[in-house]
Amino acid sequence: MNFKKQIILTTMIITAILCGCRKHHYKACFTVNKTTANVSDTLTFNNCSDYDGVDPSKLYIVWNFGDGTNLNLHSNESQQHKYSTPGKYTITLGVGDKNPGDQTSQVITIQ
């Protein structure tokens, strides 16, 4: 291998190592206290997501409760929500920095 190719390859390897160390890891996770509830019950959604390597001041959390209610937050606090109409709702939680890097969803039934 000539010297120029060796330098390029070495630079690419070092760049890959450094970028890998700075890469953020997001794993969205939440639990809900009831997956079947009555209209007007207060449901509690607990954020159990993993934000490895994310500066807490840049944390970006998006809740979508499936009924037109969306929350864009910068904290991982638990959320409470009430539904006023029976039906099946898909709740989605996205986590990341600047925008959701990972998302997870769960369906609940409101009677």
C-alpha positions in Angstrom: 0.0 0.0 0.0 1.4 3.4 -0.9 1.9 6.1 1.7 -1.0 8.3 0.6 -3.5 5.4 0.8 -2.2 4.4 4.2 -2.7 8.0 5.5 -6.3 8.0 4.1 -7.1 4.6 5.6 -5.6 5.7 9.0 -7.6 8.9 8.9 -10.8 7.0 8.2 -10.2 4.6 11.0 -9.5 7.4 13.5 -12.6 9.3 12.4 -14.8 6.2 12.7 -13.5 5.6 16.3 -14.0 9.2 17.3 -17.4 9.5 15.8 -18.4 6.3 17.5 -17.4 7.7 20.9 -19.5 10.8 20.4 -22.6 9.0 19.0 -25.6 9.3 21.2 -27.8 6.3 22.1 -31.5 6.6 22.4 -33.9 3.9 23.4 -37.5 5.0 23.9 -39.5 3.2 26.6 -42.6 4.0 28.6 -45.0 2.2 30.8 -48.7 3.1 31.5 -50.6 2.2 34.7 -53.6 0.8 32.8 -53.9 -0.5 29.2 -57.7 -0.6 29.6 -59.4 2.3 31.4 -62.7 4.2 31.6 -63.4 7.6 30.2 -62.1 10.3 32.6 -59.7 7.9 34.4 -56.3 9.5 34.9 -53.6 7.5 33.2 -50.0 7.8 34.2 -47.3 7.4 31.6 -43.8 6.8 33.0 -40.8 7.5 30.8 -38.2 4.7 31.2 -36.2 5.7 28.2 -32.4 5.4 28.0 -30.5 8.6 26.9 -26.9 7.4 27.0 -24.6 10.2 26.0 -27.2 12.9 25.7 -26.7 16.3 27.4 -29.8 16.7 29.6 -30.2 20.3 28.5 -30.6 19.1 24.9 -32.9 16.2 25.7 -36.0 16.2 23.3 -39.1 14.2 24.3 -42.3 14.0 22.2 -45.4 12.4 23.6 -48.4 11.8 21.3 -51.4 10.5 23.2 -53.4 9.5 20.0 -56.2 11.9 20.6 -54.7 15.0 19.1 -52.7 15.8 22.3 -49.0 16.2 21.7 -46.3 17.3 24.2 -42.8 18.4 23.2 -40.6 18.4 26.3 -37.1 18.7 27.5 -37.5 16.6 30.6 -38.3 13.0 31.3 -41.0 13.5 33.9 -44.0 11.2 34.0 -47.1 12.5 32.3 -50.7 12.1 33.2 -53.5 12.2 30.7 -57.3 11.7 30.5 -59.4 10.6 27.6 -62.9 11.9 27.0 -64.1 9.5 24.3 -64.1 5.7 24.3 -61.9 4.0 21.7 -58.4 2.6 21.0 -55.6 5.0 21.2 -52.0 4.6 20.1 -49.6 6.4 22.4 -46.2 7.2 20.9 -43.1 8.4 22.8 -40.1 9.7 20.9 -36.7 10.6 22.4 -33.5 12.2 21.2 -31.7 15.5 20.9 -33.1 18.1 18.6 -35.6 15.5 17.3 -36.7 12.0 18.2 -33.9 9.5 17.6 -36.0 6.5 18.7 -39.7 6.0 19.1 -42.0 3.4 20.7 -45.8 3.0 20.7 -48.4 1.2 22.8 -52.2 0.8 22.2 -54.6 1.4 25.1 -58.4 1.0 25.2 -60.7 3.5 26.7 -64.2 2.3 27.6 
